[in-house]
Amino acid sequence: MHKHGNGEAINALKTARGQIEGILKMLDDDRYCIDISKQIFAVQSLLKKANMQILRNHLNSCVLGAMKEGQGEEKIDEIIYVLEKYIDKT
């Protein structure tokens, strides 16, 4: 995986990590369940955002490079596998 272009994903994941720590504190403090649930949804949104950025970077680097070399079919199959396996589970 190429490191370039992952800044947005890294920021989203770091924010999600901070929110998860906050959620754990909310649970320890016996906070209102709906407030906790809202925070969990916010983390899920950040994780989806990070994942989409990672996949976008993969398409624009690995997949595009493989296609230019005539070897894009395997990379496309990888993306299809990820989409089929995980997209319905969200």
LINSULMO-V317304 format. One record per backbone hydrogen bond with DSSP energy under -1.0 kcal/mol. CO is the residue of the C=O (numbers start at 0). NH is the residue of the N-H. Records with the same first field share a line. If there is no record, write none. Layout:
CO->NH / NH
This chain:
2->5
5->9
6->10
7->11
8->12
9->13
10->14
11->15
12->16
13->17
14->18
15->19
16->20
17->21
18->22
19->23
20->24
21->25
22->26
23->27
24->28
25->30
26->29
31->35
32->36
33->37
34->38
35->39
36->40
37->41
38->42
39->43
40->44
41->45
42->46
43->47
44->48
45->49
46->50
47->51
48->52
49->53
50->54
51->55
52->56
53->57
54->58
55->59
56->60
57->62
58->63
60->64
61->65
62->66
63->67
64->68
65->70
66->69
71->75
72->76
73->77
74->78
75->79
76->80
77->81
78->82
79->83
80->84
81->85
82->86
85->88
